[in-house]
Amino acid sequence: MSIQRIILVMLLFFFSEGTLFYWLLPDNLVGRVVPHFVLAFVLLAGMYRGRHSALLLGFFFGLLHDIAFYGRIIGLDSFTFALVGYLCGLLLEGRRSTLLMALTMIAFFTFLYETIIHYIYRVFKLTTLSYEWAIFHHILPSLFLQLLFALLMYVPARRWFEGSLKKKKEDEEE
């Protein structure tokens, strides 16, 4: 799949994060579970497309998150999406990843993303919640949602990203 189609799929996930998802979520989980489907897709891009693609996709979709969801600090999501996407791509550069490795990397980097956001909010005194409270009431429920989404999207995303890389390599050879 071409990068333009991948961006359209990511836009679809972006719109579902803010609209459709909250209609399907029970009322008692609305404040606790925050979907980051685009982040999971950026991490998959880092694994299968490369660190530079993940960096660019993370930056632009993170900036879109900052603008659309009115983050308290503009640019924080774009920085952290790009950072964790780049690190994921750097860590798995040139390696084939299995399903278990992909889920582990998505879990680790999603946890890292949430931790960075929490501590930057603590530095600027935008939150007074303890890190332990945030882990159990916000980070872990969101992390399980991310893993479920990544499990559902693993096979299609891998085919899309690897297919776009094969097409790119064939074009370069000609």
Contacts in CASP RR format, 6 or more apart in sequence:
PFRMAT RR
TARGET T0000
AUTHOR 0000-0000-0000
METHOD contacts of the structure
MODEL  1
MSIQRIILVMLLFFFSEGTLFYWLLPDNLVGRVVPHFVLAFVLLAGMYRG
RHSALLLGFFFGLLHDIAFYGRIIGLDSFTFALVGYLCGLLLEGRRSTLL
MALTMIAFFTFLYETIIHYIYRVFKLTTLSYEWAIFHHILPSLFLQLLFA
LLMYVPARRWFEGSLKKKKEDEEE
1 9 0 8 1.000
1 159 0 8 1.000
1 160 0 8 1.000
1 161 0 8 1.000
1 163 0 8 1.000
1 164 0 8 1.000
2 164 0 8 1.000
2 167 0 8 1.000
3 53 0 8 1.000
3 164 0 8 1.000
5 160 0 8 1.000
6 45 0 8 1.000
6 160 0 8 1.000
6 161 0 8 1.000
6 164 0 8 1.000
7 57 0 8 1.000
9 41 0 8 1.000
9 160 0 8 1.000
10 38 0 8 1.000
10 41 0 8 1.000
10 42 0 8 1.000
10 57 0 8 1.000
10 61 0 8 1.000
13 37 0 8 1.000
13 38 0 8 1.000
13 41 0 8 1.000
14 37 0 8 1.000
14 38 0 8 1.000
14 61 0 8 1.000
14 64 0 8 1.000
14 65 0 8 1.000
14 68 0 8 1.000
16 35 0 8 1.000
16 37 0 8 1.000
17 35 0 8 1.000
17 36 0 8 1.000
17 37 0 8 1.000
17 38 0 8 1.000
18 35 0 8 1.000
18 68 0 8 1.000
18 69 0 8 1.000
21 35 0 8 1.000
22 30 0 8 1.000
25 33 0 8 1.000
29 141 0 8 1.000
32 137 0 8 1.000
32 138 0 8 1.000
32 141 0 8 1.000
32 142 0 8 1.000
33 141 0 8 1.000
33 142 0 8 1.000
33 145 0 8 1.000
34 138 0 8 1.000
34 142 0 8 1.000
35 142 0 8 1.000
35 145 0 8 1.000
35 146 0 8 1.000
35 149 0 8 1.000
36 110 0 8 1.000
36 113 0 8 1.000
36 142 0 8 1.000
36 146 0 8 1.000
37 146 0 8 1.000
37 149 0 8 1.000
38 58 0 8 1.000
38 61 0 8 1.000
38 62 0 8 1.000
38 65 0 8 1.000
38 81 0 8 1.000
39 58 0 8 1.000
39 81 0 8 1.000
39 84 0 8 1.000
39 110 0 8 1.000
39 113 0 8 1.000
39 146 0 8 1.000
40 106 0 8 1.000
40 110 0 8 1.000
40 146 0 8 1.000
40 149 0 8 1.000
40 150 0 8 1.000
40 153 0 8 1.000
41 57 0 8 1.000
41 153 0 8 1.000
41 157 0 8 1.000
42 54 0 8 1.000
42 57 0 8 1.000
42 58 0 8 1.000
42 61 0 8 1.000
42 81 0 8 1.000
42 84 0 8 1.000
42 85 0 8 1.000
43 54 0 8 1.000
43 84 0 8 1.000
43 85 0 8 1.000
43 88 0 8 1.000
43 105 0 8 1.000
43 106 0 8 1.000
43 109 0 8 1.000
43 110 0 8 1.000
43 150 0 8 1.000
44 102 0 8 1.000
44 106 0 8 1.000
44 150 0 8 1.000
44 153 0 8 1.000
44 154 0 8 1.000
44 157 0 8 1.000
44 158 0 8 1.000
44 161 0 8 1.000
45 53 0 8 1.000
45 54 0 8 1.000
45 57 0 8 1.000
45 85 0 8 1.000
45 161 0 8 1.000
46 53 0 8 1.000
46 54 0 8 1.000
46 85 0 8 1.000
46 86 0 8 1.000
46 88 0 8 1.000
46 89 0 8 1.000
46 92 0 8 1.000
47 88 0 8 1.000
47 89 0 8 1.000
47 92 0 8 1.000
47 97 0 8 1.000
47 102 0 8 1.000
47 105 0 8 1.000
47 161 0 8 1.000
48 97 0 8 1.000
48 157 0 8 1.000
48 158 0 8 1.000
48 161 0 8 1.000
48 162 0 8 1.000
48 165 0 8 1.000
49 161 0 8 1.000
49 164 0 8 1.000
49 165 0 8 1.000
50 89 0 8 1.000
50 93 0 8 1.000
51 85 0 8 1.000
51 86 0 8 1.000
51 87 0 8 1.000
51 88 0 8 1.000
51 89 0 8 1.000
51 90 0 8 1.000
51 93 0 8 1.000
52 86 0 8 1.000
54 82 0 8 1.000
54 85 0 8 1.000
54 86 0 8 1.000
54 88 0 8 1.000
54 89 0 8 1.000
55 82 0 8 1.000
55 85 0 8 1.000
55 86 0 8 1.000
56 82 0 8 1.000
58 78 0 8 1.000
58 81 0 8 1.000
58 82 0 8 1.000
58 85 0 8 1.000
59 78 0 8 1.000
59 79 0 8 1.000
59 81 0 8 1.000
59 82 0 8 1.000
60 78 0 8 1.000
61 81 0 8 1.000
62 75 0 8 1.000
62 77 0 8 1.000
62 78 0 8 1.000
62 80 0 8 1.000
62 81 0 8 1.000
62 82 0 8 1.000
63 75 0 8 1.000
63 77 0 8 1.000
63 78 0 8 1.000
65 71 0 8 1.000
65 77 0 8 1.000
65 78 0 8 1.000
65 81 0 8 1.000
66 73 0 8 1.000
66 74 0 8 1.000
66 75 0 8 1.000
66 76 0 8 1.000
66 77 0 8 1.000
66 78 0 8 1.000
67 74 0 8 1.000
69 77 0 8 1.000
71 77 0 8 1.000
72 121 0 8 1.000
72 124 0 8 1.000
72 126 0 8 1.000
73 120 0 8 1.000
73 121 0 8 1.000
73 124 0 8 1.000
73 126 0 8 1.000
76 117 0 8 1.000
76 120 0 8 1.000
77 117 0 8 1.000
80 113 0 8 1.000
80 116 0 8 1.000
80 117 0 8 1.000
81 113 0 8 1.000
83 116 0 8 1.000
84 109 0 8 1.000
84 110 0 8 1.000
84 112 0 8 1.000
84 113 0 8 1.000
84 116 0 8 1.000
85 109 0 8 1.000
87 109 0 8 1.000
87 112 0 8 1.000
88 105 0 8 1.000
88 109 0 8 1.000
91 105 0 8 1.000
92 101 0 8 1.000
92 105 0 8 1.000
97 105 0 8 1.000
99 151 0 8 1.000
99 154 0 8 1.000
102 150 0 8 1.000
102 154 0 8 1.000
102 158 0 8 1.000
103 147 0 8 1.000
103 150 0 8 1.000
103 151 0 8 1.000
103 154 0 8 1.000
106 146 0 8 1.000
106 147 0 8 1.000
106 150 0 8 1.000
107 143 0 8 1.000
107 146 0 8 1.000
107 147 0 8 1.000
110 142 0 8 1.000
110 143 0 8 1.000
110 146 0 8 1.000
111 139 0 8 1.000
111 143 0 8 1.000
114 134 0 8 1.000
114 138 0 8 1.000
114 139 0 8 1.000
114 142 0 8 1.000
114 143 0 8 1.000
115 131 0 8 1.000
115 139 0 8 1.000
118 127 0 8 1.000
118 129 0 8 1.000
118 131 0 8 1.000
118 134 0 8 1.000
118 139 0 8 1.000
119 131 0 8 1.000
121 127 0 8 1.000
122 131 0 8 1.000
127 134 0 8 1.000
END
